[in-house]
């Protein structure tokens, strides 16, 4: 079992406790409704890296036929227990078990940074999505969330200033994201051009880029409200499979 798969297996319960059933407001109140809105009008949707199927359940509630794939046994089992009607399949993103042009659209939410063979996964998504279909990627913002990026508080000025330092954006590297309580997930940073070029090579045209304003800040950050409100954490790419693609 590779390092990334092992991390998701061993930390499946952490994900379920931290990001489902409204535990994370940014995810449930901002990101989830936005993804559902972007799938409006599509009937058959695939989610890459579904985890325990939260997005699949949300799509199904709007009468979309949603299917989720994930490499984690624990996540798939938990999702089926939560909603036995959910269609959740254990699979790798780079080897999708579906015929060509089977889906109208696809989603990859906060997962592409954890897929080592992401170019292969894009090609597989292109294969199973119809011409004119949609592919939505939601990711940590590659520029503003690059390794080493952080807030800097400058107390030498009057009044003090807070600004965002951009880290090593062009350096592609894999590091560990630490979430406390021993939870650590491998995370690969890549420049945005890597994703855009791979999408283009796979037959997708990027039609929109969305940078959602950060979710409402916590009470302790109120004094920096203006600064925090303008540094997006997330980036969404909305793509269309070009008519010339197979």
Secondary structure, DSSP 8 states (H G I E B T S, - for coil): --HHHHHHHHTHHHHHHHHSTTSSHIIIIIIHHHHHHHTTT-SEEEEES-TTTHHHHHHHTTT-EEEEEES-HHHHHHHHHH-TTSEEEE--TTS--S-TT-EEEEEEES-GGG-TTHHHHHHHHHHHEEEEEEEEEEEE-TTTTSTT-EEEEETTSSS-EEEEE---TT--EEEEEEEETTEEEEEEE--HHHHHHHHHHTTEEEEEEE--------GGGGGGHHHHTTS-SEEEEEEEE-TT--
